[in-house]
Amino acid sequence: MTPPQAAAWQRDSLIGDLGAWAAMLRRRWLVASATFALVVLSAVIMAAVWPWKYESVAKFLVRNARQDLVVDPNDKTGAYREYVSEETINSEIELIRSRDILDRVAQQTQFDLAEPDANPRVAREAAIGKLARGLNVSAIRKTNLIRVAFRSRDPEQAAMCCAS
């Protein structure tokens, strides 16, 4: 089969396939329209009922507090190394996730939203747990940055937690 004949055969095959699909839709138009309407209606209902989530994001630059001096025999002044190891970044991430830091954030942002007559310790632990569940801390690849994100259903809480 020559290339023009092959192209004509593929075109005719495609037109035949489209014709078969069109014939099937003409025969089953009621089922196709009901399925389409059901999918669109369920998507609209889910969008209306699903709770909104708000996210605030902060990025932190990790730098060496103590830089190692690199000595070069040809250079009399020396140079400082700016490299931050992966271990240092992971240590910083674990410190951000620590209970002490979350406790300070809960205190500074007044994150305790329990009833006034509740036990203060229980309310504080609930606030720390809520902060820990909404917090996402990750290292940004090939950078010295840490991304801290907090998600909440309350936009004020989301904004308040990453601001402190």
KATA-V774906 format. One record per backbone hydrogen bond with DSSP energy under -0.5 kcal/mol. CO is the residue of the C=O (numbers start at 1). NH is the residue of the N-H. E is the energy in kcal/mol with one decimal. If there is no record, write none. Layout:
BEGIN
co=CO nh=NH e=E
co=CO nh=NH e=E
END
This chain:
BEGIN
co=2 nh=6 e=-2.7
co=3 nh=7 e=-2.4
co=4 nh=8 e=-2.2
co=5 nh=9 e=-2.4
co=6 nh=10 e=-2.5
co=7 nh=11 e=-2.4
co=8 nh=12 e=-2.6
co=9 nh=13 e=-2.3
co=10 nh=14 e=-2.5
co=11 nh=15 e=-2.7
co=12 nh=16 e=-2.4
co=13 nh=17 e=-2.4
co=14 nh=18 e=-2.7
co=15 nh=19 e=-2.4
co=16 nh=20 e=-2.1
co=17 nh=21 e=-2.3
co=18 nh=22 e=-2.6
co=19 nh=23 e=-2.4
co=20 nh=24 e=-2.2
co=21 nh=25 e=-2.4
co=22 nh=26 e=-2.2
co=23 nh=27 e=-2.0
co=24 nh=28 e=-2.3
co=26 nh=29 e=-0.6
co=28 nh=32 e=-2.3
co=29 nh=33 e=-2.6
co=30 nh=34 e=-2.3
co=31 nh=35 e=-2.4
co=32 nh=36 e=-2.3
co=33 nh=37 e=-2.6
co=34 nh=38 e=-2.3
co=35 nh=39 e=-2.2
co=36 nh=40 e=-2.4
co=37 nh=41 e=-2.7
co=38 nh=42 e=-2.3
co=39 nh=43 e=-2.0
co=40 nh=44 e=-2.2
co=41 nh=45 e=-2.4
co=42 nh=46 e=-2.4
co=43 nh=47 e=-2.0
co=44 nh=48 e=-1.8
co=45 nh=49 e=-2.4
co=46 nh=50 e=-2.6
co=54 nh=152 e=-2.4
co=56 nh=150 e=-2.4
co=58 nh=148 e=-3.4
co=60 nh=62 e=-0.5
co=60 nh=146 e=-2.4
co=61 nh=63 e=-0.6
co=65 nh=67 e=-0.6
co=68 nh=81 e=-1.7
co=69 nh=71 e=-0.6
co=70 nh=72 e=-0.5
co=70 nh=79 e=-1.7
co=74 nh=76 e=-0.6
co=75 nh=72 e=-0.5
co=79 nh=70 e=-3.2
co=83 nh=85 e=-0.5
co=85 nh=89 e=-1.8
co=86 nh=90 e=-2.7
co=87 nh=91 e=-2.2
co=88 nh=92 e=-2.2
co=89 nh=93 e=-2.2
co=90 nh=94 e=-2.2
co=91 nh=95 e=-2.1
co=92 nh=96 e=-2.2
co=93 nh=97 e=-1.8
co=94 nh=98 e=-0.5
co=95 nh=98 e=-0.8
co=98 nh=102 e=-2.1
co=99 nh=103 e=-2.5
co=100 nh=104 e=-2.2
co=101 nh=105 e=-2.5
co=102 nh=106 e=-2.4
co=103 nh=107 e=-2.0
co=104 nh=108 e=-2.9
co=105 nh=109 e=-2.4
co=106 nh=111 e=-2.1
co=107 nh=110 e=-0.6
co=111 nh=113 e=-0.9
co=115 nh=118 e=-1.5
co=119 nh=123 e=-2.4
co=120 nh=124 e=-2.4
co=121 nh=125 e=-2.4
co=122 nh=126 e=-2.3
co=123 nh=127 e=-2.1
co=124 nh=128 e=-2.3
co=125 nh=129 e=-2.4
co=126 nh=130 e=-2.3
co=127 nh=131 e=-2.3
co=128 nh=132 e=-2.5
co=129 nh=133 e=-2.1
co=130 nh=134 e=-1.7
co=131 nh=135 e=-1.0
co=134 nh=151 e=-2.1
co=136 nh=149 e=-2.7
co=138 nh=147 e=-3.3
co=139 nh=141 e=-0.6
co=140 nh=143 e=-1.3
co=144 nh=62 e=-3.4
co=145 nh=140 e=-2.2
co=146 nh=60 e=-2.7
co=146 nh=148 e=-0.5
co=147 nh=138 e=-2.4
co=147 nh=149 e=-0.5
co=148 nh=58 e=-2.9
co=149 nh=136 e=-2.9
co=150 nh=56 e=-2.2
co=152 nh=54 e=-3.4
co=153 nh=155 e=-0.6
co=154 nh=158 e=-2.1
co=155 nh=159 e=-2.1
co=156 nh=160 e=-2.3
co=157 nh=161 e=-2.2
co=158 nh=162 e=-1.1
co=159 nh=163 e=-0.9
co=160 nh=164 e=-0.9
END
